[in-house]
Amino acid sequence: MLKSLLLNFIFDRKVVLFAINNTCNCKCEMCSIWKDKDKKVVRFEDAKKALIKLRKNNFGTLQITGGEPLLNPDVFRIMEYAKRLGFTIFLVTNGTLINGDVAQKLSKIQVDNVGVSFHHYNPEKFEQITNHKQILDKVLNAIESLKKEKIPVEAMFTISKYNKDDIEKTVSFTNNLGLGISFCLPIIATNTSYSLGDSCVDFTNDELRDIILEVIRLKKKGFSIINNITFLEDTIRFLDGRVKYYCLGGYKIFYLDWNLNFYPCMFKGEPKKMDNVNFIFNKEKCNECLFQCFREPSLFLLSKPLTMKLILNNFRSYIKFI
C-alpha cells in the first residue's frame, strides 16, 4: 500500500480499477453483480492490449477486481503480465478461493497487496450478508495462506445495515488476526456496469455521520484502521456540506469493466471502449458522491505536499504494506 502511494507521489501515476469478470460465487446483499445473467470474463490477450495502453499512458496502480477475480481462468497470467509492465497490483477478493496453492502463485507473481472482504466477525451474520456457506472459515484460511507466503493482506469491510452495529467487534476480531481493516463507504450507484447498493446501504446523512464518527473514534483509540484520518474527517465534512477535498475520478482514477468499457468513475459519465480512449482528461473538482475507492486515493494524487502529509500522519497504518 505505502509502496503504491509513494510511486504515485513520485511519478504522478494514474489508477485504474479493472473488473476482469462479472462472475461471483457470493450473493452479497449490497451488490447486484451476481444477478447479471450475461456472464463475461476478460481473456488474457484482450487484457494484455488494455494493460499495454494503460501503462503507456502513465497508469501505475492496478486494482484487480470483479466479480470475484479469481474465477477468471486467466487471472494469474493477467497479473503476471501487469507486473512485468511495472504495475503495482492490488487484488480485491472475497477470499473463498484462496488456498496454499493460490497464495503461492500470488507470491510468485509478487502481488503487492490483497484486500479480502470481511463483512462481519460473526459466522452466521457473515453468511447472511454474502449468502455463502462457511464463508468466515474460508476467509480465515485464505488469510492464513496469504500470511504464510508473506503477502500483505488487509480486511475490507463494506458498511451496511447488517453490520453497522458490530463495527468495533469486527475491527477487534481482524486486528487480533494481525490485520488492518479498511472501510468501504455505503453507496448506491446504478449507472455503471452493475448496480451498487440497495436499501441495506441507504443511510441518512445523520446515520452515516454517526458510523464514520465511530470509525474515527476507534482509529484514534489505536485500532488498526487503514483508512486515512484525513479522508474520514473529510467524509464528515462532506455530509455536513463543507467538504475540503475533491475527487479525481475521471482525471486520475478510472474504472475498466469486463466489456473493456472505460468509465471516468463508477458513479457518473458515459463509458468509452478502450480502443476509443484518447487519454486526454480534463481536471474537474467533483464532489458528487462518497465512493471510497475513488475519493480516498484522490487525496494522494491531489498534490505532493498533501501526499507526504497524509502518509506521515498515517504511517503506522501503512508501514505493514511496504
JOUR-V287308 format. One line per field, one symbol per residue. ss: DSSP state (a for helix, b for strand, c for the rest). phi: phi as a letter, one per 30 degrees, with the letter a starting at -180 (. if undefined). burial: # if it has 9 or more other ideal C-beta (glycine too) atoms within 8 Angstrom, else .. Layout:
ss: ???
phi: ???
burial: ???
This chain:
ss: caaaaaaaaaaccbbbbbbcbcccccccccbcaaacccccbccaaaaaaaaaaaaaccbbbbbbbcccaaacccaaaaaaaaaaaccbbbbbbccccccaaaaaaaaaacccbbbbbcccccaaaaaaaaccccaaaaaaaaaaaaaaccccbbbbbbcccccaaaaaaaaaaaaaccccbbbbccccbccccccbccaaacccaaaaaaaaaaaaaaaaacccbcccaaaaaaaaaaacccccccbcbcccbbbbccccbbbccccccccbbaaacccccccccbcccccaaaaaaaaaaacaaaaaaaaaacaaaaaaac
phi: .dedddddddchdcbbccddaccaccbddcbcdddddcdbbddedddeddddddddcidbcbcdbahcdddddceddddddddddjddccccbdidccbddddddddddiedabccdbcadddddddddchbdhdddddddddddddddicebbdbcddbddbdcbdddddddddddicdbcccddbcbbcbdadciaddbccdedddedddddddeddddjddcdeddddddddddedcibeccbcceibbbbbbcdchdccdaccajddbdedcdciccddbccbdbcdddcdddeedcdadddeddddddbeddcedcd
burial: #########...##############.#######.#...###.#.##########..###############.##..######.#.#############..######.#.###########.#.########..##.######.###.#.##########.###.###.######.#.###########..###.###.##.#....##.######.##...#################...#.#######.######.#########....##..#........#..#.############...######.##..##..#.
